Amino acid sequence: MIDRIALILVTIGALNWGSVGLFKFDLVAWLFGGQAALLSRIVYVLVALAGVWCISLLFRENDMVSEHNDMINDSVE
């Protein structure tokens, strides 16, 4: 579950940086009242923490990830 949340947050961050790069438009800042606003800063920190968490995905063995996904699928059913 944490992996999925982290991937969603990283995707939000990537899309936001894409909009900054392409259109000079910071969607997070626009939605939450500017870059210095508390809510914007919280979103930026959550995205950064999610990015750090996703680094761990690079170093996991495929078997471990498969076992983890199997456990998730079994608990959903």
C-alpha positions in Angstrom: 0.0 0.0 0.0 2.8 2.4 0.9 4.5 1.7 -2.5 1.3 2.6 -4.4 0.8 5.8 -2.4 4.5 6.7 -3.0 4.2 6.1 -6.7 1.0 8.2 -6.9 2.8 11.1 -5.1 5.9 10.8 -7.3 3.6 10.9 -10.3 1.9 14.0 -9.1 5.4 15.5 -8.5 6.5 14.5 -12.0 3.4 16.0 -13.6 3.8 19.2 -11.6 7.5 19.5 -12.7 6.5 18.9 -16.2 4.0 21.7 -16.1 6.6 24.0 -14.6 9.1 23.0 -17.3 6.7 23.3 -20.2 4.3 26.1 -19.2 6.0 27.8 -16.2 3.0 26.9 -14.2 3.3 25.3 -10.7 0.0 23.5 -10.3 0.6 22.7 -6.6 1.4 26.4 -5.8 -1.7 27.5 -7.8 -4.0 25.0 -6.0 -2.7 25.7 -2.5 -1.9 29.4 -2.4 1.7 29.9 -3.6 5.0 28.1 -3.1 5.4 29.5 0.4 2.0 28.5 1.6 1.9 25.8 4.3 -0.3 23.4 2.3 2.0 23.7 -0.8 5.1 23.0 1.3 3.4 20.0 2.9 2.7 18.6 -0.6 6.3 19.3 -1.7 7.6 17.5 1.4 5.2 14.5 0.9 6.3 14.2 -2.8 10.0 14.4 -1.7 9.5 11.7 0.9 7.7 9.5 -1.6 10.6 9.9 -4.0 13.0 8.8 -1.3 10.8 5.8 -0.6 10.7 4.9 -4.3 14.5 4.7 -4.3 14.0 1.6 -2.3 12.1 0.0 -5.2 15.3 0.1 -7.2 17.1 -2.1 -4.7 14.5 -4.7 -4.0 14.8 -8.1 -5.5 12.1 -9.1 -7.9 11.1 -12.1 -5.8 10.5 -9.9 -2.8 8.3 -7.5 -4.8 6.4 -10.5 -6.3 5.8 -12.0 -2.9 4.6 -8.6 -1.6 2.2 -8.2 -4.5 0.9 -11.8 -4.0 0.2 -11.1 -0.3 -1.7 -7.9 -1.2 -3.8 -9.8 -3.8 -4.6 -12.6 -1.4 -5.7 -10.1 1.3 -8.0 -8.3 -1.2 -9.7 -11.4 -2.3 
